[in-house]
Amino acid sequence: GEENNRVKEGSRFMSKPVENMNKEKAKLAYSTAQSKFPLNNSQLSAVALSLSRKLTTIIGPPGTGKTFTGCAVASGFNSLCSDTEKVLCCAYSNVGADNFARGLKNRGLRVLRIGRATAVGDDLVEDTLEFYLRKDRKWMEAMEEAKRATKNAKNSRDSNLKTLATSAVKSADAEKMKASARIMLDFDVVVSTCIGAADAAILTAIGKAENYKPDSPLTFPYLIIDEACQSLEAATLVPLTTTRCKSVVLLGDPMQLPPTVLSSSPSLETSLMERLTRSMPAPVMVTAKKDSEDSTNTYLKTVNLSNASKGKQGAKYISANAGGVLLKLQYRMHPSIAAYPSAQFYDGLLATPEALIAEREGGADVVDAVLKKIEGGGE
């Protein structure tokens, strides 16, 4: 209907090249990502697309390195940023945001994690904004003054003391916002949950807060959202509307966990990424060099399933998800295990490095027996 036409029209616009992105800039970003991350063929293609389009959706089946690929894209985007431009990386959950932050840190990027210290992994506490705020002398002094003024006014009837306390608290809040903006300038990437993208510190840094306007507001021209198929559409829209970015990358998998919805409305169960992936035009693929490691689909022959590809391999899946780029090489499972989800959910497109067969010997016979039992109607 009319809504689908609007979505398709918007999708065509978003699939156009990034504003002010020329070949030289794209080549620099791609080279930066490639030098820091050992990427396979489909990952390289996904990175190349992400660095050159306004909107890219990357579909990553289990074990294909969605977050790893997202980190590579962030590295490429970072090479294009000025001092007041930052990359914003989000995930629907705190666990996802933490994984994103770890992957970025491991490759040498300076990462600032936005979020309560109690909700962040223990190994990332010293990367949080809260941690750096406690080291900011001006804010700590303002906080101490606010505490003293509040204590003096608490049991007093003197209206002047209460006025002074109110003023001290407001000054401390304003100093916190100033400190947050100063701190963000020192980092390459800011990481938060989708909802956390509307944190007061981020809004202040980009000049959207009412009580403080920084001299040099930050911008987030590049946005990457992981767990995008697990995220409610409303949650995904938070970082999109907060940043007014010029390039967006969504990572997820419509075949894995959908958004958690308690409402009976079926429209809420479809993520924004899934809707866009189904309605966007197919990307003009950038073909990278052949993978350095051989892959195998041998075990697909042992899986006799109704959902398996009939005719041209992958045609059914590609047709349903035309607007996305698929990561095709998985590293998590033995190929005999990966054969089932590959045939059942990905139309035979999911492959496995040959090296995993040698590393995980002994699993194939067990899996083959289980699959035969399932196909025979056993439990």
Disulfide bonds with the S-S distance in Angstrom:
none
